[in-house]
Each structure stands twice: as C-alpha cells, then as structure tokens.
Amino acid sequence: MPADTTDIDDIREQARRWLDDDPDPASRAELQAVLDRLPTSAPELADRFAGPLTFGTAGLRGPLRAGPNGMNLAVVTQAAAGLVGWLAAQGGSGPLVIGYDARHGSRQFAERTAQVATGAGRPALLLPRPLPTPVLAYAVRQLGAVAGVMVTASHNPPQDNGYKVYLGADLGGALGAGAQIVPPADAGIEAAIRAVGPLAEVPLGPPGQVLGDDLVASYVDRAAAVIAPNGPRDLAVAYTPLHGVGAAVLTAAFARAGFPVPGVVPEQAEPDPAFPTVSFPNPEEPGAVDLLVSLAESTGADLAIANDPDADRCAVAVRDAATGWRMLRGDEVGVLLADHLMRRGVTGLYATTIVSSSLLRAMCAARDVPYDETLTGFKWIVRAGGGSTPLVFGYEEALGYCVAPDHVRDKDGITAALTVAELAAGLKAEGRTLTDRLDELAAEFGVHHTDQLSVRVDDLREIAAAMARIRAATPTELVGHPVTSAQDLLPEADVVILRTGAARVVIRPSGTEPKLKAYLEVVEPVADGDVTAARVRATEAVAALRAEISTALGL
C-alpha cells in the first residue's frame, strides 16, 4: 500500500534534517537522489528511516547506504562519539585500538573512529592494514587498550558492513578482557550514541597512530605456540580465505609452526569486497567452498580449510571414502578439537552453547572434565563458568572455536586451523584420519547427528510470526517420541528448546542475519560397534525431525 501524503512529508523532512548533518558528500548525494525520485521511492526512503541501527551485543551491522538505518560515515561518527563518551564516563583508561577488514567503507570507518577518539583526547591505535578480527581481539589485551573496535560484517553479504566492540581488562574485567561486550555495556553505549548531538559538533582530532607489523608478528608467534612443539607436521592443506583477509596471517602462522605452507585457492586469495566467486561469503553456504574442494582434489591435499572473510571462523573439509570430499559440521570440528585438547592434557573448563551438540557434555561427564553451556555467541562462551574454573576451550556450531583463551578471548579461525592441522597430522602419522576419530567417538558415546533448518527472510515479521506460532502450538510429539521438555527462554533470550528422550530442537532468530534457525539433534546408540548403521538411522531421524519442525513453524 503506498504511503499517504502525510507520511511522505514526514519522511522527507527527516531526510532533509539528515542531509544537513551528514558529513559525507557521497552519501548526501545518494540520499538526495532517493528524495528526487519521490513519491516512487517512498518505500525505500521509509526503510532507510525506519529507525536507527541498534547498537546491540554484536555492535552495529547493516547495509551500506545513506540514512540512519544503514552503515555510513554519519552513523559511524555518531557510534564512535557515543562509544568514546561512554568509555570516558566509565572512567576507562588507555588507548582505543581499531581494526578493519577489506569491505567497502571499512578503512574509512576505522579512520573516522580514530579521529573521533583523538578529538576527545583519547589515543587511537590503528592496525596497519586490513587484518583478521582475531588480531584485533589479541591487540586489545596485548596493548592494554581500554577497548577495541573492529569494522567488519564478517560473513554477511557484500553490501553490508558492521562495527564490533571489545573491552579491555579495565572495563571488561578478567573474563571480559579482550572479549565482545555484553549487557549492560551494550545498552549503555546505545544510550550514549543516541545522546550525541549534531555531528558537526563532534570534535575530530588527528588520525591516530598506525601500528607496525610487529603486532602482527607477535600474534603469529603466539598463534604458532598454541600447538605442541615437535609434533608431526607432514600434512598437505588446501586453503581459502573466501576473498577475505585471512590468507597472509594464516599462511605465516602455518609456516611459523613448521607446517608446509597451505595451497591457496588463487581466485579467492586476495581481499575483494565484491566477493565475486560466491553468492554469500560464508563457508556454510552451498557452493561457497567448491573451488576449495576442487583445489584439494587436484593437489591431493590431506585436508581443506576455509576461513570466513574476517577469519574468525574456520571450516574444515575432509576426504570421505564413501562420499568424496565433505564439509565437517561445526559440531564435528568442535568435538574433535575438544577431544584432542583433552588428550593433550589441557585441563580446565570446556564450554559450548545451547544450540551446539550435546556430545561435548557427554564427553566431559565421562572424563570428569568441567563443562558449561551458555547462550549463543562467543561473548557468552568466554565468560562460561563465571570464572570458577579457567576456560581452556569453547566452541559454537557456527564454525567458531576458541582453542587458546589466553591468546584470543574470542573465536579465532587461525589458531583453530592450526590445531585441526596438528590433530590431522598426528592421525596421519598413525595411518588414520579425522573421520576415523569421529567414528571412534561415535562408538564410545553414540552418534550425535546435528543439522540445521535455516530460513532467510526479507521481512523480519515472518520470524516473529514463526516464533509466535511455535509458542502457541508447541508440538507434544517429535519423530514418534513424546516431548519431555519445552523451555521458553523469554525474556532473557528469544529461544524455544524442545526435547524428547533422543532428540533436541533449539529455535531462535539469528543475531546477525535476517534468518530463523532451528538447530536439530538426534542421538542414536551404536549397536555391536556398527557406527555406519547408527549414522543411517540418525540421518533418517533428523530428516523427519526437520520436516516436522518446518511444519510446526509454518515455513
């Protein structure tokens, strides 16, 4: 339905006020062009002014476009001013360290953040070039920063960008030093952003100090030290950074650790904000790692590894005798890494999230290892256990792994890749593979088969409607078994959890993308050592579960 004249006049006035305050000539021209197309452009203009991007626990993330409901220089200037003001109000001391990826606008947004910080009298330290998010998280602790800003949209589509905030020890405390913010810091920063006055009155200072490559070298040295020295290193790896910023750091870390340098997919080796060879720059998306698998096959690689564009996630593909190359699920990599660290004698707390496989819980219980489970997101994982036992490993099924919390207190796709390589090289020296080890774990603990129902929407109201539907008509039976538990985590989190004696479903909206996700798990016992038969039964059960949940959600 077209907007009425009153609505159009109101939005036109909002847009004119925005134009008067926007410091970027390019975005002013973009918005003026939208205004010039009124009334035809009324729906687009209304979307741009539907409300400001909200600063949540993932910071800011949105499409690159003019207006308050997008990522642009005006929004970033306001966010930086609010953040710097909030840091000062909390009494935080130390510099602000700023990193950025290679997306459109990232460097400009990082440099503007530095100017806002120095304009407020706070030192600003800029990473020397587009670098992985884990390097920024490392730098916050290494440099004693009050906070860190990473300009990235991670694995979002090319038209997006984002703004992620980390706190140092001064304001984050022991568990939150170098970690992403959690409530109430996010609400405090959001309130400070909303209180920023006209952008012309935000003082801009000098560009800050650009750090040298010694910081990156320090990260690489520490990353290489995460794995045990003098272990097997005979492993051929194919790798892709998916047009992101991971290649130089990952290959340097592999060389520093004594591994052969991975072969890199040439078409995806250099940072490219257009991500020309993939529909979505996310290793989980169909087709995203086709070029990687092709390289692995043609070069006879033992293992294939992908980072997402900001290299905080790690995907692993293996050669399967029955099916050819296949991507391991995040849960499979997570339990392989946990099992490997336990076998290496790494003692402390092992943690994952409510949407990840329950296999880690079973492993920890059987081995008398401390375990904790958190809400989704590494901001929670790194705070698992409340400090009662030091965290030594955390993972989430969305390809995020923290194998060395004392190095990077966040997910880190570089050290995860190194640790997977260490495990694979050790197994290769024994004539075994990662899939062999997965079979051994299944024989011991049962097949924990996980899958995901993920629906991308254009209208967020579809997600709200589906969540309302599952709450109003919660299934009482799933795949022939009664639902023994139905948890609704509102108001703490928009999550519904259903359990039967052998299955679990966790339903939640994505925190970073316009998606509704249902995480599915079926546990199938292994009879007489026949892991293959148990996997077939589990796969069939998960397929049936997926169909039932899709119907219950109305999707």
Salt bridges, closest charged atoms under 4 A:
ASP9 OD1 - ARG12 NH1 2.96
GLU13 OE2 - ARG17 NH1 3.80
GLU30 OE2 - ARG48 NH1 2.72
GLU44 OE1 - ARG37 NH2 3.13
GLU44 OE2 - ARG48 NH2 2.86
ASP47 OD2 - ARG65 NH1 2.95
ASP101 OD2 - ARG103 NE 3.71
GLU111 OE2 - ARG107 NE 2.91
GLU190 OE2 - ARG194 NH1 2.57
ASP213 OD1 - ARG129 NH1 2.42
ASP221 OD1 - ARG256 NE 2.85
ASP234 OD1 - LYS428 NZ 3.53
GLU285 OE2 - ARG456 NH2 3.57
GLU285 OE2 - LYS515 NZ 3.14
GLU297 OE1 - ARG319 NH1 3.00
ASP302 OD2 - LYS428 NZ 2.91
ASP308 OD2 - HIS155 ND1 3.86
ASP308 OD2 - ARG313 NE 3.64
ASP312 OD2 - LYS164 NZ 3.82
ASP312 OD2 - LYS411 NZ 3.60
ASP320 OD2 - ARG326 NE 3.59
GLU332 OE2 - ARG326 NH2 3.13
ASP339 OD2 - ARG343 NE 3.05
ASP339 OD1 - ARG367 NH1 2.86
ASP339 OD2 - ARG437 NE 2.83
GLU373 OE1 - ARG361 NH2 3.10
GLU422 OE1 - HIS340 NE2 2.88
GLU422 OE1 - ARG344 NH1 2.96
GLU430 OE1 - ARG432 NH2 2.83
ASP439 OD1 - ARG535 NH2 2.81
GLU440 OE2 - ARG432 NH1 2.38
GLU440 OE1 - ARG437 NH1 2.52
ASP451 OD1 - ARG329 NH1 3.45
ASP451 OD2 - ARG546 NH1 3.79
ASP459 OD2 - ARG461 NH2 2.73
ASP488 OD2 - ARG471 NE 2.69
ASP494 OD1 - ARG471 NH2 2.87
GLU513 OE1 - HIS155 NE2 3.57
GLU513 OE2 - ARG456 NH2 3.14
GLU513 OE1 - LYS515 NZ 3.86
GLU521 OE1 - ARG504 NH2 3.80
GLU524 OE2 - ARG537 NE 2.76
